[in-house]
């Protein structure tokens, strides 16, 4: 099983600041990586797939990068609606998620 | 607009059974694989099972293999998860999700249905 490890567990950021979230795979997943946003009481929402392609309707302030085992989700200027939990997920070999990064208001 | 609506959750005893359903609309249902993903409240996400578009191929997580059965009825645009031999560790919110493209990411999600396994 490919283990996905996200860091940090919690990220405290002020509105308008940049947030950088990391995700590491225990073995290569090529570019078969997705990012999801989940708010309390809601289902996850797809943000990024193919490591760097924004899903339909996702604002340009969200960007993904990386390949093989190291990936990054960047939110360029945090808006109030961006405070949530973010999960990475690989789909190169079955489907596994990271444990999540909570982005909270500083 | 893609919509996925789960139902069938509830309380079951250990060793019991439940059948979850997911009603899909807004896309060509039989063109897409479908997944079940679960989440223990307050915890992370775990993929459970997948079925391809024509229902001929299914996959399961090791944690549910031999106990859960995924199926679909394309004429009814519906996905199902028959959950047998339930364990307390199966307690979770169960989401159905539409596959993105050829067994990849989870493109759209339902709101989930809660399964509680307790004596």
Boltz contact constraints between the chains, C-beta under 6 A:
constraints:
  - contact:
      token1: [A, 34]
      token2: [B, 105]
      max_distance: 6.0
  - contact:
      token1: [A, 43]
      token2: [B, 95]
      max_distance: 6.0
  - contact:
      token1: [A, 43]
      token2: [B, 109]
      max_distance: 6.0
  - contact:
      token1: [A, 43]
      token2: [B, 111]
      max_distance: 6.0
  - contact:
      token1: [A, 44]
      token2: [B, 109]
      max_distance: 6.0
  - contact:
      token1: [A, 46]
      token2: [B, 107]
      max_distance: 6.0
  - contact:
      token1: [A, 49]
      token2: [B, 105]
      max_distance: 6.0
  - contact:
      token1: [A, 87]
      token2: [B, 45]
      max_distance: 6.0
  - contact:
      token1: [A, 91]
      token2: [B, 104]
      max_distance: 6.0
  - contact:
      token1: [A, 91]
      token2: [B, 105]
      max_distance: 6.0
  - contact:
      token1: [A, 95]
      token2: [B, 47]
      max_distance: 6.0
  - contact:
      token1: [A, 97]
      token2: [B, 44]
      max_distance: 6.0
  - contact:
      token1: [A, 97]
      token2: [B, 45]
      max_distance: 6.0
  - contact:
      token1: [A, 99]
      token2: [B, 44]
      max_distance: 6.0
  - contact:
      token1: [A, 100]
      token2: [B, 44]
      max_distance: 6.0
